[in-house]
Amino acid sequence: MAGLLTIGDVIAEVTGGGSPAENSGARYANDVFEMRAYCWCEQDDCDMCAPCTCPDNAWRYFLNGREVSAEECYAGDWLRDGGKRRSVQVPERMCAVCRGEVVASPNFRHYGMGVDVWWYKYVGRGMQANRELTSLEWLHVQNECVSSLLAGGRRVWNGPPLPGSRGAVLDAMAAEAETDGLYERTEGLPPVTR
């Protein structure tokens, strides 16, 4: 999670826009990765939203153990009335999105490692990924993304951690990327594929 926040911060700093890791509407893509803020436009043709299209009768509502209408279930003060409310989706009435047949585009995709990550509203909330990464693999993804931002999408920075503020770190990384040219760190890391 921290790596996605770092990548988002670098996008914001390099582009002068918002961070896609936050609820900003920002988007960024290059030849290494793409990152998009959560979208809730709920348009039928939005590849990010994949909104639920379940009919009203796709849910059953219960209050204190008895089946009721949605209006009755949600009426009143939930915190004060002590009623036990729940809703259950009816599988045969679920839409393709709720059945998992249609999946929204990921908020983050790293092309070389084939990793996709989704979140709800902001990084850290309701997160899912298409695969597990080791710590070393994730560090590789983060470094490659940040390096691509600083070097036009084609370089991988392999410098040591630098002391100081985030701005100073980014300035030092950018300077190293500009002077060292195209290179990749491969010791102990999976190969970079483009």
C-alpha positions in Angstrom: 0.0 0.0 0.0 2.8 2.5 0.9 4.3 1.9 -2.5 1.1 2.9 -4.3 1.0 6.0 -2.2 4.6 6.8 -3.1 3.9 6.3 -6.8 0.8 8.5 -6.6 2.8 11.2 -4.8 5.5 11.1 -7.4 2.9 11.4 -10.2 1.4 14.4 -8.5 4.9 16.0 -8.0 6.1 15.3 -11.6 2.9 16.2 -13.4 1.8 19.1 -11.1 -1.6 17.4 -10.8 -3.4 15.2 -8.2 -2.4 11.8 -7.0 -4.4 8.9 -8.5 -3.9 7.1 -5.1 -6.3 9.7 -3.6 -9.8 10.6 -4.5 -8.6 13.2 -7.0 -9.8 11.9 -10.4 -6.2 11.9 -11.6 -5.0 9.4 -14.3 -1.5 8.6 -15.5 -0.1 6.1 -17.9 3.3 5.4 -19.6 5.0 2.4 -21.1 5.7 0.9 -17.7 2.5 1.3 -15.7 -0.9 3.1 -15.5 -2.6 4.4 -12.4 -6.1 5.9 -12.1 -8.1 7.3 -9.2 -11.2 5.5 -8.2 -14.2 6.5 -10.4 -17.8 6.6 -9.3 -19.5 8.1 -12.3 -21.5 4.9 -12.7 -22.0 5.4 -16.4 -22.8 2.2 -18.2 -20.0 2.6 -20.6 -17.3 3.5 -18.0 -14.5 0.8 -17.9 -13.6 1.9 -14.4 -17.0 1.7 -12.7 -18.7 -1.4 -14.0 -21.8 -0.3 -12.1 -24.2 -2.8 -10.6 -27.4 -3.2 -12.7 -29.2 -5.6 -10.4 -33.0 -5.1 -10.4 -34.7 -4.0 -7.2 -35.8 -7.5 -6.5 -32.3 -8.8 -6.5 -32.2 -8.2 -2.7 -34.1 -9.6 0.2 -34.3 -7.4 3.4 -34.7 -8.5 7.0 -35.4 -6.6 10.2 -35.2 -8.5 13.5 -35.3 -11.8 11.6 -38.4 -11.2 9.5 -38.5 -10.3 5.8 -39.5 -6.8 5.1 -39.4 -4.2 2.2 -36.3 -2.2 1.6 -38.1 0.9 2.8 -39.1 -0.7 6.1 -35.6 -2.2 6.6 -33.9 1.2 6.1 -36.4 3.4 7.9 -35.7 4.7 11.4 -32.5 5.4 13.2 -30.1 2.5 12.9 -28.0 3.5 15.9 -30.9 4.1 18.3 -33.6 1.6 17.5 -31.5 -1.5 18.1 -33.1 -3.4 15.2 -31.0 -6.0 13.5 -31.0 -5.3 9.8 -29.5 -7.2 7.0 -29.8 -7.6 3.3 -29.1 -10.7 1.2 -28.5 -10.8 -2.5 -30.6 -13.3 -4.5 -28.0 -15.1 -6.7 -30.4 -15.9 -9.6 -31.3 -12.2 -9.9 -27.7 -10.8 -9.6 -26.3 -8.8 -12.5 -23.1 -9.8 -14.3 -21.0 -7.3 -12.3 -22.2 -8.8 -8.9 -21.7 -12.3 -10.2 -18.1 -11.4 -11.0 -18.5 -11.9 -14.8 -17.7 -8.2 -15.5 -14.7 -6.7 -13.7 -13.9 -3.0 -13.6 -10.5 -1.9 -15.0 -7.8 -1.8 -12.3 -6.8 1.4 -10.6 -3.1 0.3 -11.0 -1.5 -1.9 -13.6 2.2 -2.7 -13.9 2.7 -4.2 -17.4 6.0 -6.0 -16.8 5.0 -7.9 -13.6 1.4 -8.4 -14.8 0.0 -7.0 -11.5 -3.4 -5.3 -11.3 -4.7 -3.6 -8.2 -8.2 -2.2 -7.4 -9.3 -0.1 -4.5 -12.4 1.7 -3.3 -12.2 5.5 -3.2 -8.6 5.7 -2.1 -5.5 3.4 -1.7 -5.9 1.2 1.4 -9.7 0.9 1.3 -11.2 -2.3 -0.1 -8.1 -3.3 -2.0 -7.8 -6.3 -4.2 -5.0 -7.6 -6.5 -4.9 -10.2 -9.2 -1.8 -11.8 -7.7 0.5 -11.8 -4.7 3.9 -10.1 -4.9 6.8 -10.7 -2.6 8.3 -7.7 -0.9 11.2 -7.7 -3.3 8.9 -7.9 -6.3 6.8 -5.0 -5.0 9.9 -2.9 -4.4 11.0 -3.6 -7.9 7.5 -2.5 -9.2 7.6 0.7 -7.1 11.2 1.6 -8.2 10.4 0.9 -11.8 7.3 3.1 -11.7 9.0 6.0 -10.0 12.0 5.7 -12.3 9.8 5.7 -15.3 8.2 8.9 -14.1 11.5 10.6 -13.6 13.1 9.4 -16.7 10.4 9.6 -19.3 9.1 6.1 -18.9 12.1 4.2 -20.0 14.7 4.1 -17.2 14.9 2.1 -13.9 16.6 3.9 -11.0 18.7 1.7 -8.8 20.2 4.2 -6.4 20.3 3.6 -2.6 17.8 5.2 -0.3 18.5 8.9 0.1 18.2 11.0 3.3 16.1 14.2 3.4 12.7 15.3 2.3 10.7 13.7 -0.4 11.5 16.6 -2.7 15.2 16.2 -2.2 15.0 12.4 -2.8 13.1 13.0 -6.1 15.6 15.7 -7.2 18.5 13.3 -6.5 16.8 10.4 -8.2 16.1 12.6 -11.3 19.6 13.8 -11.5 21.0 10.3 -11.3 18.6 9.1 -14.0 19.6 11.9 -16.3 23.4 11.3 -15.9 23.5 7.5 -15.8 21.4 6.8 -18.9 19.4 3.7 -19.5 20.2 0.9 -17.0 18.4 -1.7 -15.0 19.1 -3.3 -11.7 18.8 -7.1 -12.0 20.6 -8.4 -9.0 18.1 -10.4 -7.0 15.2 -8.8 -8.8 13.0 -10.3 -11.5 14.0 -9.2 -15.0 12.3 -6.1 -16.3 10.2 -6.8 -19.4 8.8 -4.1 -21.7 
